[in-house]
Amino acid sequence: MAALALLLCHCRSISPSPLSAQPSPAASPFTVLGEGIGSAVLDEVRLAALSAQRDVEVWGELTAPVLIYVHPSHRALEREVGLGDVPWLRAWAQYDRIDLQSPTTFGHRDYRPPLRELLGHELTHVFMYQRIGTRETWNRIGIPFWFREGMASWTSHQGYRRGNLFTVGRRLQARHQLIDPLLEGELLNRIDQPLAYAAAHWAFDRLVVEVGEAAVLELLDDIRLEVAAMAGPASASSAPSTASAEGAAGDAAPRTADRPFARAFARRIGMSEAEFATSYRQSLLAAAASQPSS
Ligand SMILES: [Zn+2]
């Protein structure tokens, strides 16, 4: 599967409590199910999702309801998503579904803060998939690891666990000098996952600082239009939610691979992804040569 949603899950304290002002359950776009999972846990998951949804709203609304399926164990989650030996995996996001390891197995005394953070991360993936594609096309559109995971980490406020430019630069310089942390993000993730996520987080942060959140959102919309445009002029101007646009994009996606992102990025950001990556890598190495910031 092209689009993965992997997340380390560590405990943190969130203040004020994200569950202190819970939205009305009646407004929930989430269906939470789980075989052998108690109703109290399912309710906690739904409330955490409603709270985490607020993080995602910096970008916009989810456009399709989301099923959150809770699995009783880590092994059950791995089986569901077809992966093995990924001990850090806690959840897996798709266009309109999140598979979640039961938070009671996270190993935290109070699982609600890490659950809320995890769902914020995963719902950001869901939002992006729904924004750039359709149920038929979302997993055929190549999105670079750094952008996908950086957006999810940034939106769910996980910077506290990503170090800073100095620590990221130092680690890159010491261990992975020959790897570009953005252009080779998938590779870096396989050999040094914490560094890959940290580099992705700060790259996305830099992108937001440089161009603003509105431009990033427009980039997502441009990706969707690029996919549609590949199928012909008629579908390029179609509304994203129409059935015709969905069908056209579905036909085009296998041929387009990573091109929609690359083309949309260059046009909306004003430089190629490679230029952005080169500039970012240089900034990391420059930070590594400086004194650590407090
Ligand atoms: Zn992720």
py3Dmol code that shows the C-alpha trace and the ligand (Angstrom):
import py3Dmol

protein = """\
ATOM      1  CA  MET A   1       0.000   0.000   0.000  1.00  0.00           C
ATOM      2  CA  ALA A   2       1.416   3.347  -1.014  1.00  0.00           C
ATOM      3  CA  ALA A   3       0.197   5.412   1.869  1.00  0.00           C
ATOM      4  CA  LEU A   4       1.248   4.272   5.287  1.00  0.00           C
ATOM      5  CA  ALA A   5       0.360   5.754   8.616  1.00  0.00           C
ATOM      6  CA  LEU A   6       2.872   4.664  11.184  1.00  0.00           C
ATOM      7  CA  LEU A   7       3.189   6.328  14.525  1.00  0.00           C
ATOM      8  CA  LEU A   8       5.301   5.848  17.561  1.00  0.00           C
ATOM      9  CA  CYS A   9       3.188   6.295  20.619  1.00  0.00           C
ATOM     10  CA  HIS A  10       4.796   7.782  23.706  1.00  0.00           C
ATOM     11  CA  CYS A  11       3.079   9.311  26.657  1.00  0.00           C
ATOM     12  CA  ARG A  12       2.858  13.047  27.138  1.00  0.00           C
ATOM     13  CA  SER A  13       0.895  15.395  29.250  1.00  0.00           C
ATOM     14  CA  ILE A  14      -1.455  17.703  27.417  1.00  0.00           C
ATOM     15  CA  SER A  15      -2.561  20.820  29.195  1.00  0.00           C
ATOM     16  CA  PRO A  16      -5.297  21.774  29.396  1.00  0.00           C
ATOM     17  CA  SER A  17      -6.956  18.401  29.173  1.00  0.00           C
ATOM     18  CA  PRO A  18      -8.171  17.862  25.606  1.00  0.00           C
ATOM     19  CA  LEU A  19     -11.131  15.957  26.936  1.00  0.00           C
ATOM     20  CA  SER A  20     -12.233  18.672  29.312  1.00  0.00           C
ATOM     21  CA  ALA A  21     -14.719  20.192  26.884  1.00  0.00           C
ATOM     22  CA  GLN A  22     -16.092  17.367  24.837  1.00  0.00           C
ATOM     23  CA  PRO A  23     -18.187  18.084  21.761  1.00  0.00           C
ATOM     24  CA  SER A  24     -21.659  16.680  21.563  1.00  0.00           C
ATOM     25  CA  PRO A  25     -21.603  12.990  20.648  1.00  0.00           C
ATOM     26  CA  ALA A  26     -24.567  13.649  18.390  1.00  0.00           C
ATOM     27  CA  ALA A  27     -22.269  15.663  16.095  1.00  0.00           C
ATOM     28  CA  SER A  28     -19.821  12.828  15.673  1.00  0.00           C
ATOM     29  CA  PRO A  29     -18.668  11.959  12.155  1.00  0.00           C
ATOM     30  CA  PHE A  30     -17.070   8.869  13.650  1.00  0.00           C
ATOM     31  CA  THR A  31     -18.315   5.332  13.990  1.00  0.00           C
ATOM     32  CA  VAL A  32     -16.274   3.390  16.514  1.00  0.00           C
ATOM     33  CA  LEU A  33     -16.414  -0.390  16.520  1.00  0.00           C
ATOM     34  CA  GLY A  34     -14.287  -3.194  17.890  1.00  0.00           C
ATOM     35  CA  GLU A  35     -14.761  -6.869  18.434  1.00  0.00           C
ATOM     36  CA  GLY A  36     -14.332  -7.766  22.070  1.00  0.00           C
ATOM     37  CA  ILE A  37     -13.759  -4.134  23.065  1.00  0.00           C
ATOM     38  CA  GLY A  38     -15.822  -2.809  25.954  1.00  0.00           C
ATOM     39  CA  SER A  39     -18.275   0.017  25.378  1.00  0.00           C
ATOM     40  CA  ALA A  40     -16.426   2.273  27.825  1.00  0.00           C
ATOM     41  CA  VAL A  41     -13.242   2.046  25.727  1.00  0.00           C
ATOM     42  CA  LEU A  42     -15.162   2.602  22.504  1.00  0.00           C
ATOM     43  CA  ASP A  43     -16.735   5.698  24.034  1.00  0.00           C
ATOM     44  CA  GLU A  44     -13.301   6.992  25.077  1.00  0.00           C
ATOM     45  CA  VAL A  45     -12.009   6.487  21.552  1.00  0.00           C
ATOM     46  CA  ARG A  46     -14.949   8.348  20.044  1.00  0.00           C
ATOM     47  CA  LEU A  47     -14.568  11.253  22.444  1.00  0.00           C
ATOM     48  CA  ALA A  48     -10.827  11.389  21.821  1.00  0.00           C
ATOM     49  CA  ALA A  49     -11.481  11.462  18.068  1.00  0.00           C
ATOM     50  CA  LEU A  50     -13.932  14.322  18.471  1.00  0.00           C
ATOM     51  CA  SER A  51     -11.374  16.235  20.497  1.00  0.00           C
ATOM     52  CA  ALA A  52      -8.534  15.442  18.081  1.00  0.00           C
ATOM     53  CA  GLN A  53     -10.680  16.601  15.187  1.00  0.00           C
ATOM     54  CA  ARG A  54     -10.094  20.148  16.400  1.00  0.00           C
ATOM     55  CA  ASP A  55      -6.428  19.853  15.457  1.00  0.00           C
ATOM     56  CA  VAL A  56      -7.367  18.907  11.928  1.00  0.00           C
ATOM     57  CA  GLU A  57      -9.795  21.789  11.605  1.00  0.00           C
ATOM     58  CA  VAL A  58      -6.849  24.128  11.118  1.00  0.00           C
ATOM     59  CA  TRP A  59      -6.999  22.731   7.579  1.00  0.00           C
ATOM     60  CA  GLY A  60     -10.720  22.133   7.180  1.00  0.00           C
ATOM     61  CA  GLU A  61     -13.466  19.612   7.666  1.00  0.00           C
ATOM     62  CA  LEU A  62     -13.426  15.925   6.972  1.00  0.00           C
ATOM     63  CA  THR A  63     -15.661  15.313   3.983  1.00  0.00           C
ATOM     64  CA  ALA A  64     -16.501  11.651   4.572  1.00  0.00           C
ATOM     65  CA  PRO A  65     -17.489   9.793   7.751  1.00  0.00           C
ATOM     66  CA  VAL A  66     -14.705   7.798   9.353  1.00  0.00           C
ATOM     67  CA  LEU A  67     -14.879   4.301  10.802  1.00  0.00           C
ATOM     68  CA  ILE A  68     -12.495   3.764  13.681  1.00  0.00           C
ATOM     69  CA  TYR A  69     -12.036   0.058  14.278  1.00  0.00           C
ATOM     70  CA  VAL A  70     -10.409  -0.886  17.565  1.00  0.00           C
ATOM     71  CA  HIS A  71      -8.378  -4.090  17.654  1.00  0.00           C
ATOM     72  CA  PRO A  72      -7.833  -5.922  20.922  1.00  0.00           C
ATOM     73  CA  SER A  73      -4.080  -6.313  20.542  1.00  0.00           C
ATOM     74  CA  HIS A  74      -1.065  -5.116  18.608  1.00  0.00           C
ATOM     75  CA  ARG A  75      -0.880  -8.457  16.837  1.00  0.00           C
ATOM     76  CA  ALA A  76      -4.489  -8.128  15.730  1.00  0.00           C
ATOM     77  CA  LEU A  77      -3.744  -4.688  14.286  1.00  0.00           C
ATOM     78  CA  GLU A  78      -0.703  -6.002  12.417  1.00  0.00           C
ATOM     79  CA  ARG A  79      -2.798  -8.828  10.991  1.00  0.00           C
ATOM     80  CA  GLU A  80      -5.494  -6.415   9.849  1.00  0.00           C
ATOM     81  CA  VAL A  81      -3.109  -4.120   7.989  1.00  0.00           C
ATOM     82  CA  GLY A  82      -0.974  -6.950   6.652  1.00  0.00           C
ATOM     83  CA  LEU A  83       2.240  -6.017   8.379  1.00  0.00           C
ATOM     84  CA  GLY A  84       4.480  -7.854  10.795  1.00  0.00           C
ATOM     85  CA  ASP A  85       7.259  -6.892  13.165  1.00  0.00           C
ATOM     86  CA  VAL A  86       6.333  -3.227  13.444  1.00  0.00           C
ATOM     87  CA  PRO A  87       6.242  -2.850  17.226  1.00  0.00           C
ATOM     88  CA  TRP A  88       5.772   0.912  17.022  1.00  0.00           C
ATOM     89  CA  LEU A  89       2.563   0.648  15.021  1.00  0.00           C
ATOM     90  CA  ARG A  90      -0.473   1.830  16.954  1.00  0.00           C
ATOM     91  CA  ALA A  91      -2.831   2.841  14.173  1.00  0.00           C
ATOM     92  CA  TRP A  92      -3.302   2.764  10.415  1.00  0.00           C
ATOM     93  CA  ALA A  93      -5.152   5.440   8.508  1.00  0.00           C
ATOM     94  CA  GLN A  94      -6.937   5.154   5.207  1.00  0.00           C
ATOM     95  CA  TYR A  95      -9.364   7.367   3.314  1.00  0.00           C
ATOM     96  CA  ASP A  96     -12.295   6.801   5.652  1.00  0.00           C
ATOM     97  CA  ARG A  97     -11.037   4.308   8.202  1.00  0.00           C
ATOM     98  CA  ILE A  98      -8.588   4.162  11.055  1.00  0.00           C
ATOM     99  CA  ASP A  99      -7.538   0.807  12.452  1.00  0.00           C
ATOM    100  CA  LEU A 100      -6.458   1.317  16.029  1.00  0.00           C
ATOM    101  CA  GLN A 101      -4.758  -0.848  18.606  1.00  0.00           C
ATOM    102  CA  SER A 102      -6.849  -0.805  21.754  1.00  0.00           C
ATOM    103  CA  PRO A 103      -5.539   2.074  23.891  1.00  0.00           C
ATOM    104  CA  THR A 104      -5.790  -0.155  26.945  1.00  0.00           C
ATOM    105  CA  THR A 105      -2.748  -1.994  25.540  1.00  0.00           C
ATOM    106  CA  PHE A 106      -0.645   1.161  25.038  1.00  0.00           C
ATOM    107  CA  GLY A 107       1.036   0.630  28.385  1.00  0.00           C
ATOM    108  CA  HIS A 108       0.111   4.001  29.852  1.00  0.00           C
ATOM    109  CA  ARG A 109      -1.651   4.469  33.172  1.00  0.00           C
ATOM    110  CA  ASP A 110      -3.856   7.090  31.536  1.00  0.00           C
ATOM    111  CA  TYR A 111      -4.126   6.283  27.854  1.00  0.00           C
ATOM    112  CA  ARG A 112      -6.311   9.269  26.990  1.00  0.00           C
ATOM    113  CA  PRO A 113      -3.543  11.843  26.253  1.00  0.00           C
ATOM    114  CA  PRO A 114      -1.559   9.550  23.922  1.00  0.00           C
ATOM    115  CA  LEU A 115      -4.798   8.323  22.355  1.00  0.00           C
ATOM    116  CA  ARG A 116      -5.899  11.859  21.630  1.00  0.00           C
ATOM    117  CA  GLU A 117      -2.520  12.724  20.129  1.00  0.00           C
ATOM    118  CA  LEU A 118      -2.448   9.544  18.064  1.00  0.00           C
ATOM    119  CA  LEU A 119      -5.907  10.201  16.662  1.00  0.00           C
ATOM    120  CA  GLY A 120      -4.942  13.773  15.815  1.00  0.00           C
ATOM    121  CA  HIS A 121      -2.053  12.399  13.786  1.00  0.00           C
ATOM    122  CA  GLU A 122      -4.155   9.756  12.055  1.00  0.00           C
ATOM    123  CA  LEU A 123      -7.075  12.072  11.367  1.00  0.00           C
ATOM    124  CA  THR A 124      -4.653  14.450   9.674  1.00  0.00           C
ATOM    125  CA  HIS A 125      -3.752  11.612   7.320  1.00  0.00           C
ATOM    126  CA  VAL A 126      -7.452  10.980   6.733  1.00  0.00           C
ATOM    127  CA  PHE A 127      -8.052  14.663   6.033  1.00  0.00           C
ATOM    128  CA  MET A 128      -5.204  14.772   3.520  1.00  0.00           C
ATOM    129  CA  TYR A 129      -6.375  11.633   1.739  1.00  0.00           C
ATOM    130  CA  GLN A 130      -9.913  13.001   1.474  1.00  0.00           C
ATOM    131  CA  ARG A 131      -8.650  16.388   0.281  1.00  0.00           C
ATOM    132  CA  ILE A 132      -6.306  15.158  -2.463  1.00  0.00           C
ATOM    133  CA  GLY A 133      -8.280  12.231  -3.772  1.00  0.00           C
ATOM    134  CA  THR A 134     -11.360  10.117  -3.665  1.00  0.00           C
ATOM    135  CA  ARG A 135     -12.155   6.788  -2.112  1.00  0.00           C
ATOM    136  CA  GLU A 136     -10.963   5.220  -5.362  1.00  0.00           C
ATOM    137  CA  THR A 137      -7.794   7.259  -5.946  1.00  0.00           C
ATOM    138  CA  TRP A 138      -6.319   8.359  -2.624  1.00  0.00           C
ATOM    139  CA  ASN A 139      -3.827   5.517  -2.275  1.00  0.00           C
ATOM    140  CA  ARG A 140      -2.569   5.816  -5.840  1.00  0.00           C
ATOM    141  CA  ILE A 141      -1.388   9.394  -5.439  1.00  0.00           C
ATOM    142  CA  GLY A 142       2.238   9.494  -4.412  1.00  0.00           C
ATOM    143  CA  ILE A 143       2.823  11.830  -1.480  1.00  0.00           C
ATOM    144  CA  PRO A 144       6.419  12.034  -0.178  1.00  0.00           C
ATOM    145  CA  PHE A 145       7.000  10.598   3.258  1.00  0.00           C
ATOM    146  CA  TRP A 146       8.229  13.921   4.620  1.00  0.00           C
ATOM    147  CA  PHE A 147       5.113  15.793   3.576  1.00  0.00           C
ATOM    148  CA  ARG A 148       2.678  13.100   4.672  1.00  0.00           C
ATOM    149  CA  GLU A 149       4.212  12.442   8.059  1.00  0.00           C
ATOM    150  CA  GLY A 150       5.378  16.013   8.577  1.00  0.00           C
ATOM    151  CA  MET A 151       1.868  17.328   8.106  1.00  0.00           C
ATOM    152  CA  ALA A 152       0.425  14.751  10.526  1.00  0.00           C
ATOM    153  CA  SER A 153       3.123  15.371  13.135  1.00  0.00           C
ATOM    154  CA  TRP A 154       2.875  19.152  12.829  1.00  0.00           C
ATOM    155  CA  THR A 155      -0.910  19.219  12.962  1.00  0.00           C
ATOM    156  CA  SER A 156      -1.064  16.976  16.033  1.00  0.00           C
ATOM    157  CA  HIS A 157       1.552  19.093  17.834  1.00  0.00           C
ATOM    158  CA  GLN A 158       4.187  16.377  18.080  1.00  0.00           C
ATOM    159  CA  GLY A 159       7.114  18.753  17.779  1.00  0.00           C
ATOM    160  CA  TYR A 160       7.888  18.191  21.462  1.00  0.00           C
ATOM    161  CA  ARG A 161       9.083  14.704  20.601  1.00  0.00           C
ATOM    162  CA  ARG A 162      11.032  15.637  17.430  1.00  0.00           C
ATOM    163  CA  GLY A 163      14.036  17.381  18.953  1.00  0.00           C
ATOM    164  CA  ASN A 164      15.117  20.566  17.193  1.00  0.00           C
ATOM    165  CA  LEU A 165      17.078  21.515  14.096  1.00  0.00           C
ATOM    166  CA  PHE A 166      20.343  21.151  15.988  1.00  0.00           C
ATOM    167  CA  THR A 167      19.670  17.620  17.213  1.00  0.00           C
ATOM    168  CA  VAL A 168      18.221  16.536  13.891  1.00  0.00           C
ATOM    169  CA  GLY A 169      21.148  18.036  12.005  1.00  0.00           C
ATOM    170  CA  ARG A 170      23.685  16.472  14.344  1.00  0.00           C
ATOM    171  CA  ARG A 171      22.138  13.029  13.997  1.00  0.00           C
ATOM    172  CA  LEU A 172      21.921  13.357  10.233  1.00  0.00           C
ATOM    173  CA  GLN A 173      25.528  14.470  10.026  1.00  0.00           C
ATOM    174  CA  ALA A 174      26.799  11.748  12.326  1.00  0.00           C
ATOM    175  CA  ARG A 175      24.887   8.767  10.999  1.00  0.00           C
ATOM    176  CA  HIS A 176      23.271   9.417   7.636  1.00  0.00           C
ATOM    177  CA  GLN A 177      25.319  11.964   5.745  1.00  0.00           C
ATOM    178  CA  LEU A 178      24.632  10.319   2.420  1.00  0.00           C
ATOM    179  CA  ILE A 179      20.858  10.302   2.806  1.00  0.00           C
ATOM    180  CA  ASP A 180      18.610  13.184   1.866  1.00  0.00           C
ATOM    181  CA  PRO A 181      16.060  13.231   4.696  1.00  0.00           C
ATOM    182  CA  LEU A 182      13.286  14.502   2.447  1.00  0.00           C
ATOM    183  CA  LEU A 183      13.933  13.057  -0.990  1.00  0.00           C
ATOM    184  CA  GLU A 184      14.852   9.723   0.589  1.00  0.00           C
ATOM    185  CA  GLY A 185      12.443   9.890   3.494  1.00  0.00           C
ATOM    186  CA  GLU A 186      11.093   6.357   3.057  1.00  0.00           C
ATOM    187  CA  LEU A 187      14.627   4.970   3.121  1.00  0.00           C
ATOM    188  CA  LEU A 188      15.539   6.993   6.190  1.00  0.00           C
ATOM    189  CA  ASN A 189      12.347   5.808   7.885  1.00  0.00           C
ATOM    190  CA  ARG A 190      13.401   2.196   7.414  1.00  0.00           C
ATOM    191  CA  ILE A 191      16.775   2.658   9.050  1.00  0.00           C
ATOM    192  CA  ASP A 192      16.182   5.502  11.525  1.00  0.00           C
ATOM    193  CA  GLN A 193      12.511   6.107  12.087  1.00  0.00           C
ATOM    194  CA  PRO A 194      12.803   8.775  14.814  1.00  0.00           C
ATOM    195  CA  LEU A 195      15.108  10.853  12.630  1.00  0.00           C
ATOM    196  CA  ALA A 196      12.864  10.432   9.590  1.00  0.00           C
ATOM    197  CA  TYR A 197       9.838  11.687  11.524  1.00  0.00           C
ATOM    198  CA  ALA A 198      11.810  14.497  13.134  1.00  0.00           C
ATOM    199  CA  ALA A 199      13.192  15.657   9.787  1.00  0.00           C
ATOM    200  CA  ALA A 200       9.710  15.459   8.293  1.00  0.00           C
ATOM    201  CA  HIS A 201       8.160  17.444  11.120  1.00  0.00           C
ATOM    202  CA  TRP A 202      10.613  20.326  10.898  1.00  0.00           C
ATOM    203  CA  ALA A 203      10.538  20.349   7.128  1.00  0.00           C
ATOM    204  CA  PHE A 204       6.779  20.746   7.176  1.00  0.00           C
ATOM    205  CA  ASP A 205       7.119  23.396   9.864  1.00  0.00           C
ATOM    206  CA  ARG A 206       9.548  25.265   7.638  1.00  0.00           C
ATOM    207  CA  LEU A 207       7.164  24.985   4.716  1.00  0.00           C
ATOM    208  CA  VAL A 208       4.325  26.473   6.764  1.00  0.00           C
ATOM    209  CA  VAL A 209       6.550  29.280   8.031  1.00  0.00           C
ATOM    210  CA  GLU A 210       7.736  30.102   4.522  1.00  0.00           C
ATOM    211  CA  VAL A 211       4.482  29.961   2.578  1.00  0.00           C
ATOM    212  CA  GLY A 212       1.688  29.905   5.162  1.00  0.00           C
ATOM    213  CA  GLU A 213      -1.047  27.440   5.941  1.00  0.00           C
ATOM    214  CA  ALA A 214      -3.331  28.702   3.188  1.00  0.00           C
ATOM    215  CA  ALA A 215      -0.740  27.920   0.518  1.00  0.00           C
ATOM    216  CA  VAL A 216      -0.252  24.421   1.919  1.00  0.00           C
ATOM    217  CA  LEU A 217      -3.982  23.821   1.739  1.00  0.00           C
ATOM    218  CA  GLU A 218      -4.005  25.152  -1.809  1.00  0.00           C
ATOM    219  CA  LEU A 219      -1.201  22.725  -2.576  1.00  0.00           C
ATOM    220  CA  LEU A 220      -3.464  19.846  -1.534  1.00  0.00           C
ATOM    221  CA  ASP A 221      -6.221  21.155  -3.760  1.00  0.00           C
ATOM    222  CA  ASP A 222      -3.759  21.552  -6.626  1.00  0.00           C
ATOM    223  CA  ILE A 223      -2.753  17.907  -6.235  1.00  0.00           C
ATOM    224  CA  ARG A 224      -6.372  16.896  -6.626  1.00  0.00           C
ATOM    225  CA  LEU A 225      -6.732  19.048  -9.688  1.00  0.00           C
ATOM    226  CA  GLU A 226      -3.506  17.652 -11.141  1.00  0.00           C
ATOM    227  CA  VAL A 227      -4.849  14.132 -10.789  1.00  0.00           C
ATOM    228  CA  ALA A 228      -8.107  15.124 -12.419  1.00  0.00           C
ATOM    229  CA  ALA A 229      -6.330  17.037 -15.182  1.00  0.00           C
ATOM    230  CA  MET A 230      -4.399  13.926 -16.134  1.00  0.00           C
ATOM    231  CA  ALA A 231      -7.691  12.400 -17.215  1.00  0.00           C
ATOM    232  CA  GLY A 232      -8.639  15.290 -19.485  1.00  0.00           C
ATOM    233  CA  PRO A 233      -9.755  18.911 -19.503  1.00  0.00           C
ATOM    234  CA  ALA A 234     -13.378  18.102 -18.635  1.00  0.00           C
ATOM    235  CA  SER A 235     -12.567  16.401 -15.362  1.00  0.00           C
ATOM    236  CA  ALA A 236      -9.918  18.927 -14.421  1.00  0.00           C
ATOM    237  CA  SER A 237     -12.548  21.551 -13.807  1.00  0.00           C
ATOM    238  CA  SER A 238     -15.039  19.237 -12.145  1.00  0.00           C
ATOM    239  CA  ALA A 239     -15.962  19.719  -8.535  1.00  0.00           C
ATOM    240  CA  PRO A 240     -13.975  17.318  -6.368  1.00  0.00           C
ATOM    241  CA  SER A 241     -17.083  15.815  -4.830  1.00  0.00           C
ATOM    242  CA  THR A 242     -18.798  14.892  -8.073  1.00  0.00           C
ATOM    243  CA  ALA A 243     -18.960  11.332  -9.241  1.00  0.00           C
ATOM    244  CA  SER A 244     -17.463  12.220 -12.611  1.00  0.00           C
ATOM    245  CA  ALA A 245     -14.380  13.734 -11.017  1.00  0.00           C
ATOM    246  CA  GLU A 246     -13.957  10.650  -8.890  1.00  0.00           C
ATOM    247  CA  GLY A 247     -14.178   8.350 -11.856  1.00  0.00           C
ATOM    248  CA  ALA A 248     -11.823  10.388 -13.979  1.00  0.00           C
ATOM    249  CA  ALA A 249      -9.267  10.661 -11.230  1.00  0.00           C
ATOM    250  CA  GLY A 250      -9.480   6.944 -10.638  1.00  0.00           C
ATOM    251  CA  ASP A 251      -8.632   6.257 -14.235  1.00  0.00           C
ATOM    252  CA  ALA A 252      -5.751   8.703 -14.258  1.00  0.00           C
ATOM    253  CA  ALA A 253      -4.089   7.854 -10.962  1.00  0.00           C
ATOM    254  CA  PRO A 254      -2.125   4.742 -11.992  1.00  0.00           C
ATOM    255  CA  ARG A 255      -0.407   6.732 -14.735  1.00  0.00           C
ATOM    256  CA  THR A 256       0.328   9.809 -12.667  1.00  0.00           C
ATOM    257  CA  ALA A 257       2.351   8.309  -9.783  1.00  0.00           C
ATOM    258  CA  ASP A 258       4.232  11.108  -8.028  1.00  0.00           C
ATOM    259  CA  ARG A 259       3.749  13.742 -10.707  1.00  0.00           C
ATOM    260  CA  PRO A 260       0.697  15.485  -9.223  1.00  0.00           C
ATOM    261  CA  PHE A 261       2.570  16.323  -6.031  1.00  0.00           C
ATOM    262  CA  ALA A 262       5.713  17.420  -7.845  1.00  0.00           C
ATOM    263  CA  ARG A 263       3.837  19.602 -10.298  1.00  0.00           C
ATOM    264  CA  ALA A 264       1.545  21.112  -7.682  1.00  0.00           C
ATOM    265  CA  PHE A 265       4.433  21.730  -5.284  1.00  0.00           C
ATOM    266  CA  ALA A 266       6.524  23.558  -7.876  1.00  0.00           C
ATOM    267  CA  ARG A 267       3.635  25.758  -8.952  1.00  0.00           C
ATOM    268  CA  ARG A 268       2.207  26.564  -5.528  1.00  0.00           C
ATOM    269  CA  ILE A 269       5.434  26.816  -3.514  1.00  0.00           C
ATOM    270  CA  GLY A 270       7.496  28.464  -6.236  1.00  0.00           C
ATOM    271  CA  MET A 271      10.358  25.987  -6.190  1.00  0.00           C
ATOM    272  CA  SER A 272      10.779  22.322  -6.912  1.00  0.00           C
ATOM    273  CA  GLU A 273      10.585  19.769  -4.131  1.00  0.00           C
ATOM    274  CA  ALA A 274      14.270  19.023  -4.775  1.00  0.00           C
ATOM    275  CA  GLU A 275      15.183  22.679  -4.314  1.00  0.00           C
ATOM    276  CA  PHE A 276      13.211  22.826  -1.089  1.00  0.00           C
ATOM    277  CA  ALA A 277      14.852  19.598   0.105  1.00  0.00           C
ATOM    278  CA  THR A 278      18.342  20.851  -0.710  1.00  0.00           C
ATOM    279  CA  SER A 279      17.775  24.114   1.108  1.00  0.00           C
ATOM    280  CA  TYR A 280      16.337  22.262   4.094  1.00  0.00           C
ATOM    281  CA  ARG A 281      19.212  19.790   4.269  1.00  0.00           C
ATOM    282  CA  GLN A 282      21.675  22.661   4.179  1.00  0.00           C
ATOM    283  CA  SER A 283      19.844  24.338   7.042  1.00  0.00           C
ATOM    284  CA  LEU A 284      20.018  21.136   9.084  1.00  0.00           C
ATOM    285  CA  LEU A 285      23.746  20.804   8.529  1.00  0.00           C
ATOM    286  CA  ALA A 286      24.247  24.479   9.321  1.00  0.00           C
ATOM    287  CA  ALA A 287      22.287  24.024  12.531  1.00  0.00           C
ATOM    288  CA  ALA A 288      24.443  21.030  13.388  1.00  0.00           C
ATOM    289  CA  ALA A 289      27.519  23.208  13.103  1.00  0.00           C
ATOM    290  CA  SER A 290      26.061  25.795  15.460  1.00  0.00           C
ATOM    291  CA  GLN A 291      25.611  25.793  19.183  1.00  0.00           C
ATOM    292  CA  PRO A 292      22.588  23.902  20.477  1.00  0.00           C
ATOM    293  CA  SER A 293      19.609  26.102  21.097  1.00  0.00           C
ATOM    294  CA  SER A 294      17.965  25.988  24.477  1.00  0.00           C
TER     295      SER A 294
END
"""
ligand_1 = """\
1
ZN
Zn 1.629 9.022 10.238
"""
view = py3Dmol.view(width=600, height=400)
view.addModel(protein, "pdb")
view.setStyle({"model": 0}, {"cartoon": {"style": "trace"}})
view.addModel(ligand_1, "xyz")
view.setStyle({"model": 1}, {"stick": {}})
view.zoomTo()
view.show()
